[in-house]
């Protein structure tokens, strides 16, 4: 498996980010700019888990099983993928930041299954996930800006901490 970790800070509180990460409605692509609507599908949602398909472009897609049963932590594990092996995962830990906002520690651990997948994963590791980090930062900025305008559109039924 190829792994890297990074930290991000945002002005949005932990609850807002957690809510957006667990928003499996049709609004999800609006919240996360790196997710085109055509690459998003919800299969099933439970009390502390969901199985969805997310991607960027063909063949860069994952069928993921999200798990938020541990407070302050959301983990998603690959069930299937256009280019990666099952079992790869992302862990997102969220905590309040001193002075407001929130801090995020993200662990990305994936493995490519095709030549393209192996090259893509190697590029992500080589750049320490700069493209992934930028995409997530854009989503976090969007969530913070929405909250600042007073319209928390990221609320979902899975926002219990």
Secondary structure, 3 states (H helix, E strand, C coil): CEEEEEEEEECCCHHHHHHHHCCCCCCHHHHCCCCCHHHCEEEEECCCEEEEEEEEECCEEEEEEEECCCCCEEEEEEEEECCECCCCEEEEEEEECCCCCEEEEEEEEECECCHHHHHHHHHHHHCCCHHHHHHHHHHHHHHHHHHHCCCCCCCCCCCCC
